């Protein structure tokens, strides 16, 4: 190898580390730029997340306010429908104080009660028949048991308090008297009652 070739080789060898250094510096700059971009993206994502969290919080508060407002006035239309019956009952009380015509008073009260029940039905509140029906603990609450040979066992023979359903769900069971055949024990200590009689 000639001296010139050796010198060229030496220059190339010296230039090689500078090129490697430049490439490393360039890569480092690229990595710094990428890091800055990612940090910027992260900051934007955090800002979006905070905004969305605030929007969600505001949405929840608005829904809670609307729900409270709805619950406060949910019965408004129902109450308005009942006011005429309250007026009629007040008139009936006033009329009862002033008149001796009991038949007219009873007729007025019957009409008021009938209209009241029809209004309740429009809102899903219905009464159900209990007397003469087979005792059903889902619809009836037995207050007492009486001997009765004219009907089957466990038949409702008297309704003491009317039962109601609201949209097919029992709101209040009917308070009833249930039958049993004479001589049978009702399982509720009726033997003591018979011995005391």
One Martini backbone bead per residue (centre of mass of N, CA, C, O) as a GRO file, in nm:
protein
  197
    1UNK     BB    1   0.098   0.037   0.022
    2UNK     BB    2   0.073   0.351  -0.008
    3UNK     BB    3   0.100   0.651   0.134
    4UNK     BB    4  -0.155   0.766   0.021
    5UNK     BB    5  -0.343   0.537   0.105
    6UNK     BB    6  -0.281   0.557   0.404
    7UNK     BB    7  -0.380   0.844   0.441
    8UNK     BB    8  -0.669   0.798   0.345
    9UNK     BB    9  -0.734   0.585   0.553
   10UNK     BB   10  -0.684   0.766   0.798
   11UNK     BB   11  -0.902   0.976   0.729
   12UNK     BB   12  -1.135   0.780   0.728
   13UNK     BB   13  -1.102   0.687   1.023
   14UNK     BB   14  -1.144   0.971   1.143
   15UNK     BB   15  -1.427   1.027   1.008
   16UNK     BB   16  -1.599   0.797   1.122
   17UNK     BB   17  -1.657   0.901   1.416
   18UNK     BB   18  -1.795   1.162   1.323
   19UNK     BB   19  -2.028   1.025   1.180
   20UNK     BB   20  -2.130   0.866   1.427
   21UNK     BB   21  -2.178   1.119   1.596
   22UNK     BB   22  -2.382   1.251   1.409
   23UNK     BB   23  -2.585   1.023   1.412
   24UNK     BB   24  -2.633   1.028   1.720
   25UNK     BB   25  -2.728   1.320   1.731
   26UNK     BB   26  -2.968   1.284   1.540
   27UNK     BB   27  -3.111   1.069   1.707
   28UNK     BB   28  -3.137   1.240   1.960
   29UNK     BB   29  -3.312   1.458   1.833
   30UNK     BB   30  -3.542   1.274   1.746
   31UNK     BB   31  -3.609   1.172   2.031
   32UNK     BB   32  -3.673   1.447   2.153
   33UNK     BB   33  -3.906   1.514   1.962
   34UNK     BB   34  -4.079   1.268   2.032
   35UNK     BB   35  -4.101   1.331   2.332
   36UNK     BB   36  -4.237   1.606   2.303
   37UNK     BB   37  -4.487   1.500   2.150
   38UNK     BB   38  -4.581   1.303   2.372
   39UNK     BB   39  -4.610   1.514   2.595
   40UNK     BB   40  -4.819   1.679   2.444
   41UNK     BB   41  -5.029   1.452   2.415
   42UNK     BB   42  -5.057   1.400   2.719
   43UNK     BB   43  -5.159   1.681   2.793
   44UNK     BB   44  -5.410   1.670   2.611
   45UNK     BB   45  -5.534   1.417   2.743
   46UNK     BB   46  -5.559   1.534   3.025
   47UNK     BB   47  -5.741   1.769   2.945
   48UNK     BB   48  -5.969   1.597   2.831
   49UNK     BB   49  -6.023   1.434   3.085
   50UNK     BB   50  -6.097   1.676   3.267
   51UNK     BB   51  -6.331   1.774   3.093
   52UNK     BB   52  -6.497   1.510   3.101
   53UNK     BB   53  -6.522   1.496   3.407
   54UNK     BB   54  -6.673   1.765   3.434
   55UNK     BB   55  -6.910   1.693   3.249
   56UNK     BB   56  -7.003   1.448   3.413
   57UNK     BB   57  -7.055   1.597   3.675
   58UNK     BB   58  -7.265   1.794   3.556
   59UNK     BB   59  -7.459   1.576   3.458
   60UNK     BB   60  -7.521   1.451   3.732
   61UNK     BB   61  -7.631   1.708   3.863
   62UNK     BB   62  -7.861   1.753   3.661
   63UNK     BB   63  -8.004   1.484   3.705
   64UNK     BB   64  -8.055   1.523   4.008
   65UNK     BB   65  -8.226   1.778   3.977
   66UNK     BB   66  -8.442   1.658   3.787
   67UNK     BB   67  -8.527   1.431   3.978
   68UNK     BB   68  -8.615   1.607   4.214
   69UNK     BB   69  -8.824   1.766   4.053
   70UNK     BB   70  -8.995   1.528   3.966
   71UNK     BB   71  -9.060   1.415   4.250
   72UNK     BB   72  -9.199   1.673   4.357
   73UNK     BB   73  -9.419   1.673   4.083
   74UNK     BB   74  -9.544   1.385   4.011
   75UNK     BB   75  -9.843   1.435   4.165
   76UNK     BB   76  -9.988   1.677   4.037
   77UNK     BB   77 -10.205   1.551   3.846
   78UNK     BB   78 -10.332   1.376   4.063
   79UNK     BB   79 -10.413   1.601   4.260
   80UNK     BB   80 -10.595   1.758   4.063
   81UNK     BB   81 -10.803   1.520   4.030
   82UNK     BB   82 -10.888   1.526   4.350
   83UNK     BB   83 -11.007   1.807   4.421
   84UNK     BB   84 -11.314   1.773   4.348
   85UNK     BB   85 -11.365   1.566   4.581
   86UNK     BB   86 -11.302   1.753   4.810
   87UNK     BB   87 -11.518   1.957   4.744
   88UNK     BB   88 -11.759   1.758   4.767
   89UNK     BB   89 -11.711   1.682   5.065
   90UNK     BB   90 -11.743   1.965   5.178
   91UNK     BB   91 -12.035   1.999   5.076
   92UNK     BB   92 -12.151   1.756   5.231
   93UNK     BB   93 -12.096   1.861   5.512
   94UNK     BB   94 -12.256   2.122   5.483
   95UNK     BB   95 -12.524   1.982   5.407
   96UNK     BB   96 -12.553   1.811   5.668
   97UNK     BB   97 -12.590   2.068   5.852
   98UNK     BB   98 -12.856   2.190   5.679
   99UNK     BB   99 -12.991   1.906   5.635
  100UNK     BB  100 -13.245   1.626   5.637
  101UNK     BB  101 -13.158   1.486   5.357
  102UNK     BB  102 -13.015   1.184   5.349
  103UNK     BB  103 -13.055   1.068   5.065
  104UNK     BB  104 -12.908   1.297   4.910
  105UNK     BB  105 -12.640   1.263   5.058
  106UNK     BB  106 -12.584   0.970   4.978
  107UNK     BB  107 -12.592   1.015   4.673
  108UNK     BB  108 -12.353   1.217   4.666
  109UNK     BB  109 -12.144   1.025   4.791
  110UNK     BB  110 -12.163   0.802   4.578
  111UNK     BB  111 -12.071   0.979   4.340
  112UNK     BB  112 -11.800   1.061   4.458
  113UNK     BB  113 -11.683   0.777   4.495
  114UNK     BB  114 -11.707   0.684   4.204
  115UNK     BB  115 -11.527   0.907   4.079
  116UNK     BB  116 -11.278   0.847   4.248
  117UNK     BB  117 -11.231   0.553   4.149
  118UNK     BB  118 -11.201   0.627   3.846
  119UNK     BB  119 -10.953   0.805   3.882
  120UNK     BB  120 -10.768   0.592   4.005
  121UNK     BB  121 -10.778   0.399   3.759
  122UNK     BB  122 -10.629   0.594   3.560
  123UNK     BB  123 -10.363   0.552   3.765
  124UNK     BB  124 -10.376   0.220   3.848
  125UNK     BB  125 -10.592   0.214   4.079
  126UNK     BB  126 -10.727  -0.087   4.223
  127UNK     BB  127 -10.980  -0.290   4.300
  128UNK     BB  128 -11.069  -0.601   4.474
  129UNK     BB  129 -11.218  -0.892   4.509
  130UNK     BB  130 -11.293  -1.109   4.802
  131UNK     BB  131 -11.565  -1.199   4.832
  132UNK     BB  132 -11.588  -1.553   4.763
  133UNK     BB  133 -11.300  -1.608   4.763
  134UNK     BB  134 -11.015  -1.753   4.764
  135UNK     BB  135 -10.764  -1.767   4.966
  136UNK     BB  136 -10.493  -1.517   4.918
  137UNK     BB  137 -10.192  -1.404   5.044
  138UNK     BB  138 -10.141  -1.191   4.809
  139UNK     BB  139 -10.449  -1.041   4.867
  140UNK     BB  140 -10.481  -1.151   5.167
  141UNK     BB  141 -10.578  -1.075   5.513
  142UNK     BB  142 -10.620  -1.256   5.797
  143UNK     BB  143 -10.794  -1.190   6.090
  144UNK     BB  144 -11.001  -1.435   6.075
  145UNK     BB  145 -11.181  -1.734   6.178
  146UNK     BB  146 -11.480  -1.902   6.057
  147UNK     BB  147 -11.750  -2.083   6.089
  148UNK     BB  148 -11.871  -2.249   5.774
  149UNK     BB  149 -12.097  -2.469   5.600
  150UNK     BB  150 -12.169  -2.302   5.317
  151UNK     BB  151 -11.855  -2.319   5.263
  152UNK     BB  152 -11.553  -2.346   5.184
  153UNK     BB  153 -11.259  -2.367   5.263
  154UNK     BB  154 -11.084  -2.078   5.238
  155UNK     BB  155 -11.309  -1.856   5.238
  156UNK     BB  156 -11.423  -1.548   5.179
  157UNK     BB  157 -11.683  -1.401   5.396
  158UNK     BB  158 -11.526  -1.122   5.468
  159UNK     BB  159 -11.486  -0.767   5.421
  160UNK     BB  160 -11.314  -0.516   5.609
  161UNK     BB  161 -11.088  -0.435   5.385
  162UNK     BB  162 -10.993  -0.302   5.110
  163UNK     BB  163 -10.823  -0.381   4.819
  164UNK     BB  164 -10.511  -0.289   4.633
  165UNK     BB  165 -10.385  -0.194   4.312
  166UNK     BB  166 -10.070  -0.107   4.136
  167UNK     BB  167 -10.008  -0.206   3.848
  168UNK     BB  168 -10.059  -0.521   3.956
  169UNK     BB  169  -9.975  -0.436   4.243
  170UNK     BB  170  -9.986  -0.479   4.570
  171UNK     BB  171 -10.068  -0.232   4.802
  172UNK     BB  172 -10.330  -0.368   4.952
  173UNK     BB  173 -10.459  -0.592   5.134
  174UNK     BB  174 -10.724  -0.765   5.222
  175UNK     BB  175 -10.933  -0.761   5.497
  176UNK     BB  176 -11.027  -1.083   5.637
  177UNK     BB  177 -11.262  -1.350   5.650
  178UNK     BB  178 -11.231  -1.698   5.714
  179UNK     BB  179 -11.312  -2.019   5.643
  180UNK     BB  180 -11.450  -2.307   5.826
  181UNK     BB  181 -11.517  -2.596   5.938
  182UNK     BB  182 -11.681  -2.743   6.165
  183UNK     BB  183 -11.442  -2.858   6.417
  184UNK     BB  184 -11.198  -2.708   6.320
  185UNK     BB  185 -10.875  -2.615   6.328
  186UNK     BB  186 -10.686  -2.304   6.265
  187UNK     BB  187 -10.394  -2.280   6.419
  188UNK     BB  188 -10.471  -2.003   6.625
  189UNK     BB  189 -10.614  -2.079   6.905
  190UNK     BB  190 -10.934  -2.155   6.896
  191UNK     BB  191 -10.965  -2.344   7.141
  192UNK     BB  192 -10.968  -2.119   7.351
  193UNK     BB  193 -11.221  -1.972   7.253
  194UNK     BB  194 -11.417  -2.217   7.289
  195UNK     BB  195 -11.360  -2.257   7.601
  196UNK     BB  196 -11.452  -1.959   7.680
  197UNK     BB  197 -11.763  -1.975   7.563
   0.00000   0.00000   0.00000
